[in-house]
């Protein structure tokens, strides 16, 4: 009975560490968000939407962060 409990605790701990490293890695892969002076008036997003890569990394970061908290 106790062996099973320690196995589950170890599995949860290892999963938590892996998710932590994945979250940090995905955040580091994201590009800078600064748009310079164009961001003041909102014109930075007027002609250019978010690039697909940035959108993907943003979604992956959100999902990994939610899994990390659970």
HTML snippet that shows the backbone in 3Dmol.js (N, CA, C, O; Angstrom):
<script src="https://3Dmol.org/build/3Dmol-min.js"></script>
<div id="view" style="width:600px;height:400px;position:relative"></div>
<script>
const pdb = `
ATOM      1  N   UNK A   1       0.824  -1.191   0.000  1.00  0.00           N
ATOM      2  CA  UNK A   1       0.000   0.000   0.000  1.00  0.00           C
ATOM      3  C   UNK A   1       0.868   1.255   0.000  1.00  0.00           C
ATOM      4  O   UNK A   1       0.615   2.184  -0.767  1.00  0.00           O
ATOM      5  N   UNK A   2       1.883   1.286   0.850  1.00  0.00           N
ATOM      6  CA  UNK A   2       2.739   2.467   0.914  1.00  0.00           C
ATOM      7  C   UNK A   2       3.627   2.595  -0.316  1.00  0.00           C
ATOM      8  O   UNK A   2       3.981   3.705  -0.713  1.00  0.00           O
ATOM      9  N   UNK A   3       3.987   1.471  -0.919  1.00  0.00           N
ATOM     10  CA  UNK A   3       4.827   1.505  -2.110  1.00  0.00           C
ATOM     11  C   UNK A   3       4.086   2.196  -3.242  1.00  0.00           C
ATOM     12  O   UNK A   3       4.676   2.988  -3.976  1.00  0.00           O
ATOM     13  N   UNK A   4       2.805   1.909  -3.390  1.00  0.00           N
ATOM     14  CA  UNK A   4       2.000   2.531  -4.433  1.00  0.00           C
ATOM     15  C   UNK A   4       1.917   4.036  -4.226  1.00  0.00           C
ATOM     16  O   UNK A   4       1.976   4.806  -5.185  1.00  0.00           O
ATOM     17  N   UNK A   5       1.778   4.453  -2.969  1.00  0.00           N
ATOM     18  CA  UNK A   5       1.680   5.881  -2.653  1.00  0.00           C
ATOM     19  C   UNK A   5       2.967   6.606  -3.032  1.00  0.00           C
ATOM     20  O   UNK A   5       2.912   7.693  -3.607  1.00  0.00           O
ATOM     21  N   UNK A   6       4.109   6.030  -2.724  1.00  0.00           N
ATOM     22  CA  UNK A   6       5.379   6.666  -3.068  1.00  0.00           C
ATOM     23  C   UNK A   6       5.586   6.712  -4.572  1.00  0.00           C
ATOM     24  O   UNK A   6       6.172   7.662  -5.091  1.00  0.00           O
ATOM     25  N   UNK A   7       5.108   5.694  -5.276  1.00  0.00           N
ATOM     26  CA  UNK A   7       5.221   5.681  -6.732  1.00  0.00           C
ATOM     27  C   UNK A   7       4.394   6.809  -7.342  1.00  0.00           C
ATOM     28  O   UNK A   7       4.844   7.475  -8.274  1.00  0.00           O
ATOM     29  N   UNK A   8       3.197   7.024  -6.825  1.00  0.00           N
ATOM     30  CA  UNK A   8       2.339   8.100  -7.329  1.00  0.00           C
ATOM     31  C   UNK A   8       2.964   9.457  -7.017  1.00  0.00           C
ATOM     32  O   UNK A   8       2.973  10.341  -7.873  1.00  0.00           O
ATOM     33  N   UNK A   9       3.481   9.632  -5.817  1.00  0.00           N
ATOM     34  CA  UNK A   9       4.129  10.896  -5.459  1.00  0.00           C
ATOM     35  C   UNK A   9       5.322  11.169  -6.366  1.00  0.00           C
ATOM     36  O   UNK A   9       5.522  12.302  -6.804  1.00  0.00           O
ATOM     37  N   UNK A  10       6.108  10.149  -6.648  1.00  0.00           N
ATOM     38  CA  UNK A  10       7.262  10.312  -7.536  1.00  0.00           C
ATOM     39  C   UNK A  10       6.816  10.662  -8.948  1.00  0.00           C
ATOM     40  O   UNK A  10       7.420  11.524  -9.586  1.00  0.00           O
ATOM     41  N   UNK A  11       5.779  10.015  -9.443  1.00  0.00           N
ATOM     42  CA  UNK A  11       5.272  10.300 -10.788  1.00  0.00           C
ATOM     43  C   UNK A  11       4.763  11.732 -10.889  1.00  0.00           C
ATOM     44  O   UNK A  11       5.021  12.413 -11.882  1.00  0.00           O
ATOM     45  N   UNK A  12       4.048  12.193  -9.876  1.00  0.00           N
ATOM     46  CA  UNK A  12       3.539  13.572  -9.880  1.00  0.00           C
ATOM     47  C   UNK A  12       4.695  14.563  -9.818  1.00  0.00           C
ATOM     48  O   UNK A  12       4.675  15.580 -10.511  1.00  0.00           O
ATOM     49  N   UNK A  13       5.686  14.281  -9.009  1.00  0.00           N
ATOM     50  CA  UNK A  13       6.837  15.172  -8.887  1.00  0.00           C
ATOM     51  C   UNK A  13       7.622  15.259 -10.189  1.00  0.00           C
ATOM     52  O   UNK A  13       8.003  16.352 -10.609  1.00  0.00           O
ATOM     53  N   UNK A  14       7.866  14.129 -10.827  1.00  0.00           N
ATOM     54  CA  UNK A  14       8.593  14.121 -12.101  1.00  0.00           C
ATOM     55  C   UNK A  14       7.794  14.854 -13.170  1.00  0.00           C
ATOM     56  O   UNK A  14       8.358  15.633 -13.938  1.00  0.00           O
ATOM     57  N   UNK A  15       6.490  14.613 -13.227  1.00  0.00           N
ATOM     58  CA  UNK A  15       5.639  15.313 -14.195  1.00  0.00           C
ATOM     59  C   UNK A  15       5.673  16.815 -13.962  1.00  0.00           C
ATOM     60  O   UNK A  15       5.720  17.591 -14.916  1.00  0.00           O
ATOM     61  N   UNK A  16       5.651  17.224 -12.714  1.00  0.00           N
ATOM     62  CA  UNK A  16       5.694  18.649 -12.377  1.00  0.00           C
ATOM     63  C   UNK A  16       7.006  19.284 -12.840  1.00  0.00           C
ATOM     64  O   UNK A  16       6.996  20.379 -13.402  1.00  0.00           O
ATOM     65  N   UNK A  17       8.123  18.614 -12.611  1.00  0.00           N
ATOM     66  CA  UNK A  17       9.413  19.138 -13.062  1.00  0.00           C
ATOM     67  C   UNK A  17       9.485  19.228 -14.580  1.00  0.00           C
ATOM     68  O   UNK A  17       9.984  20.214 -15.122  1.00  0.00           O
ATOM     69  N   UNK A  18       8.993  18.209 -15.265  1.00  0.00           N
ATOM     70  CA  UNK A  18       9.013  18.229 -16.736  1.00  0.00           C
ATOM     71  C   UNK A  18       8.161  19.378 -17.258  1.00  0.00           C
ATOM     72  O   UNK A  18       8.587  20.103 -18.157  1.00  0.00           O
ATOM     73  N   UNK A  19       6.966  19.555 -16.707  1.00  0.00           N
ATOM     74  CA  UNK A  19       6.108  20.660 -17.140  1.00  0.00           C
ATOM     75  C   UNK A  19       6.750  22.011 -16.842  1.00  0.00           C
ATOM     76  O   UNK A  19       6.614  22.946 -17.631  1.00  0.00           O
ATOM     77  N   UNK A  20       7.442  22.124 -15.721  1.00  0.00           N
ATOM     78  CA  UNK A  20       8.114  23.383 -15.396  1.00  0.00           C
ATOM     79  C   UNK A  20       9.171  23.720 -16.437  1.00  0.00           C
ATOM     80  O   UNK A  20       9.261  24.864 -16.881  1.00  0.00           O
ATOM     81  N   UNK A  21       9.968  22.739 -16.829  1.00  0.00           N
ATOM     82  CA  UNK A  21      10.990  22.990 -17.845  1.00  0.00           C
ATOM     83  C   UNK A  21      10.376  23.280 -19.207  1.00  0.00           C
ATOM     84  O   UNK A  21      10.905  24.099 -19.959  1.00  0.00           O
ATOM     85  N   UNK A  22       9.276  22.626 -19.533  1.00  0.00           N
ATOM     86  CA  UNK A  22       8.608  22.892 -20.811  1.00  0.00           C
ATOM     87  C   UNK A  22       8.046  24.309 -20.835  1.00  0.00           C
ATOM     88  O   UNK A  22       8.166  25.003 -21.845  1.00  0.00           O
ATOM     89  N   UNK A  23       7.435  24.747 -19.739  1.00  0.00           N
ATOM     90  CA  UNK A  23       6.897  26.113 -19.678  1.00  0.00           C
ATOM     91  C   UNK A  23       8.017  27.130 -19.842  1.00  0.00           C
ATOM     92  O   UNK A  23       7.873  28.086 -20.604  1.00  0.00           O
ATOM     93  N   UNK A  24       9.117  26.942 -19.150  1.00  0.00           N
ATOM     94  CA  UNK A  24      10.250  27.867 -19.273  1.00  0.00           C
ATOM     95  C   UNK A  24      10.792  27.853 -20.696  1.00  0.00           C
ATOM     96  O   UNK A  24      11.095  28.911 -21.248  1.00  0.00           O
ATOM     97  N   UNK A  25      10.919  26.680 -21.297  1.00  0.00           N
ATOM     98  CA  UNK A  25      11.426  26.579 -22.664  1.00  0.00           C
ATOM     99  C   UNK A  25      10.533  27.264 -23.674  1.00  0.00           C
ATOM    100  O   UNK A  25      11.024  27.964 -24.559  1.00  0.00           O
ATOM    101  N   UNK A  26       9.223  27.076 -23.557  1.00  0.00           N
ATOM    102  CA  UNK A  26       8.296  27.712 -24.500  1.00  0.00           C
ATOM    103  C   UNK A  26       8.312  29.221 -24.327  1.00  0.00           C
ATOM    104  O   UNK A  26       8.226  29.955 -25.312  1.00  0.00           O
ATOM    105  N   UNK A  27       8.419  29.691 -23.110  1.00  0.00           N
ATOM    106  CA  UNK A  27       8.487  31.138 -22.882  1.00  0.00           C
ATOM    107  C   UNK A  27       9.757  31.711 -23.500  1.00  0.00           C
ATOM    108  O   UNK A  27       9.724  32.792 -24.088  1.00  0.00           O
ATOM    109  N   UNK A  28      10.870  31.002 -23.375  1.00  0.00           N
ATOM    110  CA  UNK A  28      12.120  31.485 -23.956  1.00  0.00           C
ATOM    111  C   UNK A  28      12.098  31.448 -25.484  1.00  0.00           C
ATOM    112  O   UNK A  28      12.802  32.232 -26.120  1.00  0.00           O
ATOM    113  N   UNK A  29      11.314  30.566 -26.082  1.00  0.00           N
ATOM    114  CA  UNK A  29      11.217  30.498 -27.538  1.00  0.00           C
ATOM    115  C   UNK A  29      10.372  31.620 -28.131  1.00  0.00           C
ATOM    116  O   UNK A  29      10.471  31.907 -29.325  1.00  0.00           O
ATOM    117  N   UNK A  30       9.550  32.250 -27.315  1.00  0.00           N
ATOM    118  CA  UNK A  30       8.702  33.325 -27.819  1.00  0.00           C
ATOM    119  C   UNK A  30       9.545  34.547 -28.157  1.00  0.00           C
ATOM    120  O   UNK A  30      10.561  34.822 -27.519  1.00  0.00           O
ATOM    121  N   UNK A  31       9.100  35.266 -29.171  1.00  0.00           N
ATOM    122  CA  UNK A  31       9.787  36.488 -29.569  1.00  0.00           C
ATOM    123  C   UNK A  31       9.422  37.645 -28.658  1.00  0.00           C
ATOM    124  O   UNK A  31       8.496  37.544 -27.853  1.00  0.00           O
ATOM    125  N   UNK A  32      10.152  38.743 -28.788  1.00  0.00           N
ATOM    126  CA  UNK A  32       9.830  39.919 -27.975  1.00  0.00           C
ATOM    127  C   UNK A  32       8.474  40.490 -28.366  1.00  0.00           C
ATOM    128  O   UNK A  32       8.069  40.407 -29.526  1.00  0.00           O
ATOM    129  N   UNK A  33       7.784  41.065 -27.405  1.00  0.00           N
ATOM    130  CA  UNK A  33       6.446  41.597 -27.646  1.00  0.00           C
ATOM    131  C   UNK A  33       6.448  43.103 -27.903  1.00  0.00           C
ATOM    132  O   UNK A  33       5.406  43.663 -28.245  1.00  0.00           O
ATOM    133  N   UNK A  34       7.574  43.760 -27.749  1.00  0.00           N
ATOM    134  CA  UNK A  34       7.619  45.206 -27.917  1.00  0.00           C
ATOM    135  C   UNK A  34       7.461  45.619 -29.369  1.00  0.00           C
ATOM    136  O   UNK A  34       8.106  45.056 -30.254  1.00  0.00           O
ATOM    137  N   UNK A  35       6.596  46.611 -29.618  1.00  0.00           N
ATOM    138  CA  UNK A  35       6.387  47.102 -30.966  1.00  0.00           C
ATOM    139  C   UNK A  35       6.988  48.488 -31.182  1.00  0.00           C
ATOM    140  O   UNK A  35       6.788  49.091 -32.237  1.00  0.00           O
ATOM    141  N   UNK A  36       7.701  48.981 -30.225  1.00  0.00           N
ATOM    142  CA  UNK A  36       8.293  50.297 -30.372  1.00  0.00           C
ATOM    143  C   UNK A  36       7.273  51.402 -30.147  1.00  0.00           C
ATOM    144  O   UNK A  36       6.304  51.219 -29.411  1.00  0.00           O
ATOM    145  N   UNK A  37       7.491  52.548 -30.780  1.00  0.00           N
ATOM    146  CA  UNK A  37       6.606  53.690 -30.586  1.00  0.00           C
ATOM    147  C   UNK A  37       5.243  53.499 -31.241  1.00  0.00           C
ATOM    148  O   UNK A  37       4.295  54.200 -30.888  1.00  0.00           O
ATOM    149  N   UNK A  38       5.123  52.579 -32.175  1.00  0.00           N
ATOM    150  CA  UNK A  38       3.836  52.333 -32.812  1.00  0.00           C
ATOM    151  C   UNK A  38       2.805  51.773 -31.857  1.00  0.00           C
ATOM    152  O   UNK A  38       1.606  51.880 -32.118  1.00  0.00           O
ATOM    153  N   UNK A  39       3.231  51.186 -30.768  1.00  0.00           N
ATOM    154  CA  UNK A  39       2.301  50.604 -29.805  1.00  0.00           C
ATOM    155  C   UNK A  39       1.569  51.672 -29.008  1.00  0.00           C
ATOM    156  O   UNK A  39       0.522  51.392 -28.425  1.00  0.00           O
ATOM    157  N   UNK A  40       2.096  52.889 -28.971  1.00  0.00           N
ATOM    158  CA  UNK A  40       1.468  53.955 -28.193  1.00  0.00           C
ATOM    159  C   UNK A  40       0.094  54.298 -28.756  1.00  0.00           C
ATOM    160  O   UNK A  40      -0.880  54.402 -28.011  1.00  0.00           O
ATOM    161  N   UNK A  41       0.021  54.471 -30.065  1.00  0.00           N
ATOM    162  CA  UNK A  41      -1.249  54.838 -30.684  1.00  0.00           C
ATOM    163  C   UNK A  41      -2.061  53.657 -31.153  1.00  0.00           C
ATOM    164  O   UNK A  41      -3.151  53.846 -31.692  1.00  0.00           O
ATOM    165  N   UNK A  42      -1.583  52.467 -30.971  1.00  0.00           N
ATOM    166  CA  UNK A  42      -2.313  51.293 -31.406  1.00  0.00           C
ATOM    167  C   UNK A  42      -2.092  50.940 -32.862  1.00  0.00           C
ATOM    168  O   UNK A  42      -2.720  50.013 -33.372  1.00  0.00           O
ATOM    169  N   UNK A  43      -1.208  51.663 -33.546  1.00  0.00           N
ATOM    170  CA  UNK A  43      -1.009  51.405 -34.972  1.00  0.00           C
ATOM    171  C   UNK A  43      -0.147  50.173 -35.231  1.00  0.00           C
ATOM    172  O   UNK A  43      -0.038  49.736 -36.377  1.00  0.00           O
ATOM    173  N   UNK A  44       0.454  49.619 -34.219  1.00  0.00           N
ATOM    174  CA  UNK A  44       1.304  48.445 -34.423  1.00  0.00           C
ATOM    175  C   UNK A  44       0.472  47.239 -34.859  1.00  0.00           C
ATOM    176  O   UNK A  44       0.948  46.421 -35.646  1.00  0.00           O
ATOM    177  N   UNK A  45      -0.735  47.115 -34.371  1.00  0.00           N
ATOM    178  CA  UNK A  45      -1.601  45.988 -34.726  1.00  0.00           C
ATOM    179  C   UNK A  45      -2.583  46.357 -35.842  1.00  0.00           C
ATOM    180  O   UNK A  45      -3.398  45.527 -36.244  1.00  0.00           O
ATOM    181  N   UNK A  46      -2.515  47.566 -36.332  1.00  0.00           N
ATOM    182  CA  UNK A  46      -3.461  48.008 -37.349  1.00  0.00           C
ATOM    183  C   UNK A  46      -3.294  47.229 -38.639  1.00  0.00           C
ATOM    184  O   UNK A  46      -4.285  46.802 -39.232  1.00  0.00           O
ATOM    185  N   UNK A  47      -2.068  47.037 -39.085  1.00  0.00           N
ATOM    186  CA  UNK A  47      -1.814  46.379 -40.358  1.00  0.00           C
ATOM    187  C   UNK A  47      -1.316  44.946 -40.205  1.00  0.00           C
ATOM    188  O   UNK A  47      -1.420  44.150 -41.139  1.00  0.00           O
ATOM    189  N   UNK A  48      -0.789  44.621 -39.062  1.00  0.00           N
ATOM    190  CA  UNK A  48      -0.197  43.297 -38.872  1.00  0.00           C
ATOM    191  C   UNK A  48      -0.855  42.608 -37.685  1.00  0.00           C
ATOM    192  O   UNK A  48      -0.851  43.131 -36.571  1.00  0.00           O
ATOM    193  N   UNK A  49      -1.412  41.448 -37.929  1.00  0.00           N
ATOM    194  CA  UNK A  49      -1.941  40.638 -36.831  1.00  0.00           C
ATOM    195  C   UNK A  49      -0.807  39.822 -36.244  1.00  0.00           C
ATOM    196  O   UNK A  49       0.323  39.890 -36.728  1.00  0.00           O
ATOM    197  N   UNK A  50      -1.090  39.065 -35.224  1.00  0.00           N
ATOM    198  CA  UNK A  50      -0.041  38.215 -34.659  1.00  0.00           C
ATOM    199  C   UNK A  50       0.371  37.139 -35.657  1.00  0.00           C
ATOM    200  O   UNK A  50      -0.468  36.582 -36.365  1.00  0.00           O
ATOM    201  N   UNK A  51       1.638  36.859 -35.705  1.00  0.00           N
ATOM    202  CA  UNK A  51       2.128  35.805 -36.594  1.00  0.00           C
ATOM    203  C   UNK A  51       1.681  34.449 -36.073  1.00  0.00           C
ATOM    204  O   UNK A  51       1.502  34.271 -34.868  1.00  0.00           O
ATOM    205  N   UNK A  52       1.500  33.489 -36.980  1.00  0.00           N
ATOM    206  CA  UNK A  52       1.027  32.168 -36.526  1.00  0.00           C
ATOM    207  C   UNK A  52       1.935  31.513 -35.488  1.00  0.00           C
ATOM    208  O   UNK A  52       1.457  30.828 -34.584  1.00  0.00           O
ATOM    209  N   UNK A  53       3.246  31.723 -35.619  1.00  0.00           N
ATOM    210  CA  UNK A  53       4.175  31.125 -34.652  1.00  0.00           C
ATOM    211  C   UNK A  53       3.955  31.706 -33.260  1.00  0.00           C
ATOM    212  O   UNK A  53       3.966  30.976 -32.269  1.00  0.00           O
ATOM    213  N   UNK A  54       3.753  33.025 -33.187  1.00  0.00           N
ATOM    214  CA  UNK A  54       3.519  33.656 -31.894  1.00  0.00           C
ATOM    215  C   UNK A  54       2.206  33.177 -31.290  1.00  0.00           C
ATOM    216  O   UNK A  54       2.118  32.945 -30.084  1.00  0.00           O
ATOM    217  N   UNK A  55       1.191  33.032 -32.128  1.00  0.00           N
ATOM    218  CA  UNK A  55      -0.094  32.550 -31.638  1.00  0.00           C
ATOM    219  C   UNK A  55       0.037  31.130 -31.099  1.00  0.00           C
ATOM    220  O   UNK A  55      -0.522  30.808 -30.050  1.00  0.00           O
ATOM    221  N   UNK A  56       0.768  30.285 -31.808  1.00  0.00           N
ATOM    222  CA  UNK A  56       0.972  28.903 -31.363  1.00  0.00           C
ATOM    223  C   UNK A  56       1.708  28.865 -30.029  1.00  0.00           C
ATOM    224  O   UNK A  56       1.296  28.151 -29.114  1.00  0.00           O
ATOM    225  N   UNK A  57       2.797  29.629 -29.911  1.00  0.00           N
ATOM    226  CA  UNK A  57       3.560  29.631 -28.660  1.00  0.00           C
ATOM    227  C   UNK A  57       2.734  30.193 -27.505  1.00  0.00           C
ATOM    228  O   UNK A  57       2.861  29.730 -26.371  1.00  0.00           O
ATOM    229  N   UNK A  58       1.894  31.182 -27.784  1.00  0.00           N
ATOM    230  CA  UNK A  58       1.045  31.741 -26.737  1.00  0.00           C
ATOM    231  C   UNK A  58       0.054  30.695 -26.238  1.00  0.00           C
ATOM    232  O   UNK A  58      -0.162  30.567 -25.033  1.00  0.00           O
ATOM    233  N   UNK A  59      -0.543  29.954 -27.157  1.00  0.00           N
ATOM    234  CA  UNK A  59      -1.500  28.917 -26.761  1.00  0.00           C
ATOM    235  C   UNK A  59      -0.810  27.770 -26.026  1.00  0.00           C
ATOM    236  O   UNK A  59      -1.326  27.268 -25.027  1.00  0.00           O
ATOM    237  N   UNK A  60       0.355  27.359 -26.522  1.00  0.00           N
ATOM    238  CA  UNK A  60       1.090  26.275 -25.861  1.00  0.00           C
ATOM    239  C   UNK A  60       1.502  26.702 -24.458  1.00  0.00           C
ATOM    240  O   UNK A  60       1.431  25.906 -23.523  1.00  0.00           O
ATOM    241  N   UNK A  61       1.931  27.953 -24.304  1.00  0.00           N
ATOM    242  CA  UNK A  61       2.308  28.461 -22.987  1.00  0.00           C
ATOM    243  C   UNK A  61       1.118  28.435 -22.039  1.00  0.00           C
ATOM    244  O   UNK A  61       1.253  28.033 -20.884  1.00  0.00           O
ATOM    245  N   UNK A  62      -0.039  28.857 -22.518  1.00  0.00           N
ATOM    246  CA  UNK A  62      -1.234  28.872 -21.670  1.00  0.00           C
ATOM    247  C   UNK A  62      -1.620  27.458 -21.240  1.00  0.00           C
ATOM    248  O   UNK A  62      -1.934  27.230 -20.072  1.00  0.00           O
ATOM    249  N   UNK A  63      -1.601  26.519 -22.165  1.00  0.00           N
ATOM    250  CA  UNK A  63      -1.974  25.138 -21.837  1.00  0.00           C
ATOM    251  C   UNK A  63      -0.978  24.537 -20.851  1.00  0.00           C
ATOM    252  O   UNK A  63      -1.381  23.896 -19.881  1.00  0.00           O
ATOM    253  N   UNK A  64       0.318  24.737 -21.086  1.00  0.00           N
ATOM    254  CA  UNK A  64       1.333  24.177 -20.190  1.00  0.00           C
ATOM    255  C   UNK A  64       1.255  24.809 -18.801  1.00  0.00           C
ATOM    256  O   UNK A  64       1.460  24.125 -17.798  1.00  0.00           O
ATOM    257  N   UNK A  65       0.962  26.105 -18.735  1.00  0.00           N
ATOM    258  CA  UNK A  65       0.840  26.768 -17.434  1.00  0.00           C
ATOM    259  C   UNK A  65      -0.361  26.226 -16.659  1.00  0.00           C
ATOM    260  O   UNK A  65      -0.289  26.040 -15.445  1.00  0.00           O
ATOM    261  N   UNK A  66      -1.460  25.976 -17.364  1.00  0.00           N
ATOM    262  CA  UNK A  66      -2.635  25.413 -16.694  1.00  0.00           C
ATOM    263  C   UNK A  66      -2.333  24.006 -16.185  1.00  0.00           C
ATOM    264  O   UNK A  66      -2.693  23.664 -15.058  1.00  0.00           O
ATOM    265  N   UNK A  67      -1.675  23.191 -17.004  1.00  0.00           N
ATOM    266  CA  UNK A  67      -1.307  21.845 -16.561  1.00  0.00           C
ATOM    267  C   UNK A  67      -0.334  21.889 -15.391  1.00  0.00           C
ATOM    268  O   UNK A  67      -0.390  21.042 -14.499  1.00  0.00           O
ATOM    269  N   UNK A  68       0.557  22.876 -15.393  1.00  0.00           N
ATOM    270  CA  UNK A  68       1.529  23.020 -14.311  1.00  0.00           C
ATOM    271  C   UNK A  68       0.818  23.316 -12.989  1.00  0.00           C
ATOM    272  O   UNK A  68       1.196  22.790 -11.942  1.00  0.00           O
ATOM    273  N   UNK A  69      -0.195  24.148 -13.043  1.00  0.00           N
ATOM    274  CA  UNK A  69      -0.918  24.522 -11.828  1.00  0.00           C
ATOM    275  C   UNK A  69      -1.758  23.356 -11.306  1.00  0.00           C
ATOM    276  O   UNK A  69      -1.900  23.173 -10.097  1.00  0.00           O
ATOM    277  N   UNK A  70      -2.308  22.577 -12.224  1.00  0.00           N
ATOM    278  CA  UNK A  70      -3.131  21.434 -11.784  1.00  0.00           C
ATOM    279  C   UNK A  70      -2.260  20.400 -11.119  1.00  0.00           C
ATOM    280  O   UNK A  70      -2.759  19.363 -10.680  1.00  0.00           O
TER     281      UNK A  70
END
`;
const viewer = $3Dmol.createViewer("view");
viewer.addModel(pdb, "pdb");
viewer.setStyle({}, {cartoon: {color: "spectrum"}});
viewer.zoomTo();
viewer.render();
</script>
